Amino acid sequence: MFSAQIYFKIYINDIVQYITRTNGIDPVSVGQTNLNCLLYAAADDIVLISRSKHGLQKCLNAVNEFSQAWHMPINTQKSNIQQKQQIYMNENFSLGGIKLDCVRKRPA
């Protein structure tokens, strides 16, 4: 049986393309490049990036749709919203209908 990390590495390009094709994700511009996600290839982690709360929720929805289509469940207990500023601390973000915690910095 394959581990989640193996599946993630197999489908990594597909998930990036799926997120990028999603309308309304409001990517962050860095020079001439638009960023909407970062991947941590050593594990099965993904960082979603957006300039707006609506765009971030669209990214979360896209990841959820992709994971359901490919039968790759996401552990929502290990998922959270991390932000540099506290502007969205009272907002509700969800992944597959499950509310995600908003944190100031990454949990240990």
C-alpha beads as a LAMMPS data file, in Angstrom:
LAMMPS data file: protein, C-alpha beads

108 atoms
107 bonds

1 atom types
1 bond types

-500.0 500.0 xlo xhi
-500.0 500.0 ylo yhi
-500.0 500.0 zlo zhi

Masses

1 110.0

Atoms # bond

1 1 1 0.000 0.000 0.000
2 1 1 1.276 3.462 -0.874
3 1 1 1.663 6.135 1.793
4 1 1 0.068 9.582 1.540
5 1 1 3.503 11.021 0.720
6 1 1 3.880 8.728 -2.308
7 1 1 0.421 9.648 -3.611
8 1 1 1.168 13.328 -3.043
9 1 1 4.350 13.113 -5.110
10 1 1 2.507 11.283 -7.906
11 1 1 -0.279 13.880 -8.109
12 1 1 1.706 16.995 -7.160
13 1 1 1.693 18.584 -10.627
14 1 1 -1.988 17.835 -11.134
15 1 1 -3.055 19.515 -7.902
16 1 1 -1.036 22.656 -8.708
17 1 1 -2.633 22.853 -12.161
18 1 1 -6.092 22.239 -10.696
19 1 1 -5.692 25.068 -8.183
20 1 1 -4.226 27.413 -10.826
21 1 1 -7.200 26.833 -13.167
22 1 1 -9.709 27.690 -10.415
23 1 1 -11.435 31.026 -10.985
24 1 1 -11.310 33.663 -8.251
25 1 1 -8.287 32.411 -6.282
26 1 1 -6.741 35.912 -6.180
27 1 1 -3.042 34.893 -6.276
28 1 1 -0.201 36.873 -4.738
29 1 1 2.089 38.567 -7.276
30 1 1 5.839 38.244 -6.752
31 1 1 7.567 40.084 -9.568
32 1 1 6.140 38.610 -12.780
33 1 1 4.947 35.421 -11.044
34 1 1 1.518 34.753 -9.558
35 1 1 1.638 32.417 -6.550
36 1 1 -1.353 30.484 -5.274
37 1 1 0.363 27.549 -3.584
38 1 1 3.706 26.316 -2.325
39 1 1 4.597 22.665 -1.983
40 1 1 6.740 20.960 0.584
41 1 1 7.856 17.988 -1.457
42 1 1 9.635 16.177 1.399
43 1 1 6.240 15.508 2.948
44 1 1 2.633 15.740 1.853
45 1 1 2.176 19.410 2.701
46 1 1 0.798 22.267 0.667
47 1 1 0.615 25.970 1.501
48 1 1 -2.219 27.870 -0.162
49 1 1 -1.720 31.578 -0.780
50 1 1 -4.245 34.263 -1.658
51 1 1 -4.618 38.024 -1.300
52 1 1 -8.236 37.718 -0.140
53 1 1 -10.345 35.591 2.180
54 1 1 -12.637 34.714 -0.723
55 1 1 -9.644 33.615 -2.821
56 1 1 -8.275 31.494 0.019
57 1 1 -11.604 29.720 0.467
58 1 1 -11.672 29.077 -3.309
59 1 1 -8.203 27.485 -3.018
60 1 1 -9.414 25.327 -0.121
61 1 1 -12.461 24.272 -2.142
62 1 1 -10.253 23.364 -5.111
63 1 1 -7.966 21.220 -2.929
64 1 1 -11.003 19.501 -1.414
65 1 1 -12.532 18.795 -4.843
66 1 1 -9.221 17.414 -6.117
67 1 1 -8.685 15.227 -3.055
68 1 1 -12.203 13.793 -3.295
69 1 1 -11.894 13.105 -7.030
70 1 1 -8.643 11.180 -6.473
71 1 1 -9.716 9.546 -3.169
72 1 1 -6.910 11.265 -1.252
73 1 1 -8.372 12.298 2.112
74 1 1 -7.012 15.376 3.860
75 1 1 -6.421 15.293 7.596
76 1 1 -8.323 18.397 8.672
77 1 1 -7.065 17.981 12.243
78 1 1 -3.579 18.799 10.953
79 1 1 -4.821 21.608 8.701
80 1 1 -5.094 25.239 9.753
81 1 1 -5.123 28.799 8.514
82 1 1 -1.911 30.613 9.346
83 1 1 -1.676 34.299 8.709
84 1 1 0.884 36.995 9.106
85 1 1 -1.658 39.548 10.261
86 1 1 -4.751 38.934 12.372
87 1 1 -7.192 40.343 9.832
88 1 1 -9.041 37.041 9.322
89 1 1 -8.889 35.599 12.860
90 1 1 -12.685 35.826 13.214
91 1 1 -13.399 34.445 9.748
92 1 1 -14.592 30.917 9.108
93 1 1 -12.532 28.921 6.629
94 1 1 -13.486 25.337 5.902
95 1 1 -12.177 22.314 4.084
96 1 1 -14.842 19.859 3.025
97 1 1 -17.348 21.473 5.382
98 1 1 -15.020 21.209 8.390
99 1 1 -14.032 24.514 10.019
100 1 1 -10.278 25.113 10.137
101 1 1 -8.601 26.888 13.043
102 1 1 -6.998 30.277 12.378
103 1 1 -3.611 30.494 14.082
104 1 1 -1.064 33.286 14.402
105 1 1 1.913 30.964 13.862
106 1 1 2.399 27.362 12.869
107 1 1 1.544 24.848 15.624
108 1 1 4.419 22.656 16.828

Bonds

1 1 1 2
2 1 2 3
3 1 3 4
4 1 4 5
5 1 5 6
6 1 6 7
7 1 7 8
8 1 8 9
9 1 9 10
10 1 10 11
11 1 11 12
12 1 12 13
13 1 13 14
14 1 14 15
15 1 15 16
16 1 16 17
17 1 17 18
18 1 18 19
19 1 19 20
20 1 20 21
21 1 21 22
22 1 22 23
23 1 23 24
24 1 24 25
25 1 25 26
26 1 26 27
27 1 27 28
28 1 28 29
29 1 29 30
30 1 30 31
31 1 31 32
32 1 32 33
33 1 33 34
34 1 34 35
35 1 35 36
36 1 36 37
37 1 37 38
38 1 38 39
39 1 39 40
40 1 40 41
41 1 41 42
42 1 42 43
43 1 43 44
44 1 44 45
45 1 45 46
46 1 46 47
47 1 47 48
48 1 48 49
49 1 49 50
50 1 50 51
51 1 51 52
52 1 52 53
53 1 53 54
54 1 54 55
55 1 55 56
56 1 56 57
57 1 57 58
58 1 58 59
59 1 59 60
60 1 60 61
61 1 61 62
62 1 62 63
63 1 63 64
64 1 64 65
65 1 65 66
66 1 66 67
67 1 67 68
68 1 68 69
69 1 69 70
70 1 70 71
71 1 71 72
72 1 72 73
73 1 73 74
74 1 74 75
75 1 75 76
76 1 76 77
77 1 77 78
78 1 78 79
79 1 79 80
80 1 80 81
81 1 81 82
82 1 82 83
83 1 83 84
84 1 84 85
85 1 85 86
86 1 86 87
87 1 87 88
88 1 88 89
89 1 89 90
90 1 90 91
91 1 91 92
92 1 92 93
93 1 93 94
94 1 94 95
95 1 95 96
96 1 96 97
97 1 97 98
98 1 98 99
99 1 99 100
100 1 100 101
101 1 101 102
102 1 102 103
103 1 103 104
104 1 104 105
105 1 105 106
106 1 106 107
107 1 107 108
